[in-house]
Amino acid sequence: MNYHSMIYNWINMKIVLIFDSGLAGAGGKSNSDCALTATREVIGTAMILEPYFKQIGGQISATLYCGMDYYKNNKDEVVMKMTAMVKKLKPDFVLCGPCFNFADYSEMAARCTKLIMEKTDVKVASMMAIENQDVIAKYREDIAILKMPKKGGTGLSESFDVLVKYIDTAVKHPENLAELKSKNCY
């Protein structure tokens, strides 16, 4: 790999986010029927994540989101359409989360993570708090679920530091991912 291709790879790690409408800044409970939406703008919680991603040369290429009532009424369709959108976007990594302790969002994130793993070659992980025990127990053997605190809990910055290490390792050095996963995933 020459210098220019190294720089190109360093500054162009494309990351897709899968959010609920609350994290997207489009209204959580007030807009729970928000249909599946995609944007290339850096919105909602993505603005908090963006500086972390820049540390590893990552940039948010798209955010996919919907309201939780919309998801509950269209579960399979939402997960399949989000996976199809990921296929079209061809990112280097997809983050389904951070879900904090939001149960419905955690379920959607885990299901999207699983289907993206099964249907694409894209690296993907979910991120949620231990309060989502049922979802964690159901999916932990199949997908990577990074640990994080519940909303308002302590250690959020540290969990985002681990997140970017995980993304960087998954994309650039997947041979080293097992150890990181054993320490930081459920």
Salt bridges, closest charged atoms under 4 A:
ASP69 OD1 - LYS72 NZ 3.74
ASP76 OD1 - ARG111 NH2 2.61
GLU77 OE2 - LYS81 NZ 3.01
ASP104 OD2 - LYS72 NZ 3.14
GLU107 OE2 - LYS75 NZ 3.14
GLU118 OE2 - LYS114 NZ 3.10
ASP168 OD1 - LYS172 NZ 2.89
GLU175 OE2 - HIS173 ND1 3.66
GLU179 OE2 - LYS183 NZ 3.15
